[in-house]
Amino acid sequence: MLVLVLAVGAASVWSMRRWRSAADNLAVVHDQSSLAERFRAGMARQVQHGFYYLDGVLESEDEFGRIEKQLVNYLEELKAHSVDPVERDHIEGLEETKVELQWAAEKIFAQIQSLNIASDLKAARDRLVEISDEVVDDVTALNQYYRSRVQESVVAASDAGTFAIIVIGVSVILALIQLLVLVYLTQKWLIRPIGTVSEATKIISSGDFSIRVAVSGKDEWGNLAQSINEMAKSLKYLQSQLRTQEKFAVLGEAAAYTAHNIQNPLAGIKAAAQVSLNGSNQSQEDITQCFTDIIESVDRLDQWVKRFLSYAKPLELQRESSNLNSEVEQAMSLTYRKFSDMGIEVQSHLDNTLANVWIDPLLLQQAVAAILSNSFESGGKKVVLKTERFIDNDNTEWAMISVSDNGPGISADLKNRLFDSFATNKKGGTGLGLAQAKKIIDLHGGELSYESAPDKGTTFYIKLPMAAENLKSGISKRKHGADSHS
């Protein structure tokens, strides 16, 4: 391509120089031809004034001399711009004719009184006519020479244009051929390997690491294909290792979560059993309630163990129409037994106008119990449990559960990962309670959020959608904002 560009550039420069030379030559020829014509016209006037002198007009001698000066200038200019010997020969012929006319005129002017009127005047006139014809012949020959130069210049310019057209045309054809070859080579060496590599990487990104890139060779594409094939082989091995580790991780998380959930009912069972052992100080009704609590706790443990057996599978809600306040109270009762000896003040503000909601009672109790445990362990001396109902800006009706404590608040390093598994800064904590609670609330189509400030405590909010068929009319509606729970 560079050679073609240089060829076109050289041909263009050469052609332009030829055109410029032809144009300059034509200009010189035009000027020389004009001078020759003016010289011929001047000599014709001199001959005419010679005739006038022979006819007795003596003033013609002065006019003859004035024209002579112009002719000398014309000859000097013609000589100065002549370019070759042929042109100079023609100019010298003109000069010789001028000299001859000058000599004849001087003779006529000097001998006019002695000229024989009958014969000498006629001879003088004939001689002037002959000189005039010689001037015409010399100028005609010179103009023919100039016309030949014009023709040569035109031919040279035409040849230069033709040559430039041929060079440019050949260059265009060669450029097109080169472009076609380049497209073919690009298709073969670049586009096709790119397509092959791109297709292979798409398959690998989808998780199929058995694909191999079918690009051979020792160039960059061959090296890239070999690297991708080795990467796919390594990823396949890592995938098998990761799946094995995931199985162990799932089992470990399941075991940790189950142990976490068993702690609360076990604590309740223990507390109820201790009360029953001290039967001398308890009424029969209290003892009966303790045994009832033990049985209910054991039933919950049995349901949780059944859920544990399918923990590796995604959680599935077993919804039913339930009284939200009742489920919240059950979670509070189950959780408080474990922390009853810590002297924590518990307040409950339950909205008795709440309609039943479609929930999974067991899972919702687990979520509320996990949040209550977090509040009891916060280090505060007061926990407030509250339920209420509100309608948001989209006229969607929600049931709200809030759990507040007056502890030191959540640390800054834990806020961004509070709902992640195993995220905890508590000694002996598993970091699974809030993570599992978030998963349960999300499955219900609700939202779990919190507000926390240093030395002011933390409030968790559980928003649950209320099914339209469970709404009761006549219940007051109000907007809910973050400031109503602060």
Secondary structure, 3 states (H helix, E strand, C coil): CHHHHHHHHHHHHHHHHHHHHHHHHHHHHHHHHHHHHHHHHHHHHHHHHHHHHHCCCCCHHHHHHHHHHHHHHHHHHHHHCCCCHHHHHHHHHHHHHHHHHHHHHHHHHHHCCCCCCCCHHHHHHHHHHHHHHHHHHHHHHHHHHHHHHHHHHHHHHHHHHHHHHHHHHHHHHHHHHHHHHHHHHHHHHHHHHHHHHHHHHHHHHCCCCCCCCCCCCCCHHHHHHHHHHHHHHHHHHHHHHHHHHHHHHHHHHHHHHHHHHHHHHHHHHHHHHHHHHCHHHCCHHHHHHHHHHHHHHHHHHHHHHHHHHCCCCCCCCCCEEECHHHHHHHHHHHHHHHHHHHCCEEEEECCCCCCCEEECHHHHHHHHHHHHHHHHCCCCCEEEEEEEEEECCCCCEEEEEEEEECCCCCCHHHHCCCCCCCCCCCCCCCCCHHHHHHHHHHHCCCEEEEEEECCCEEEEEEEEECCHHHCCCCCCCCCCCHHHHC
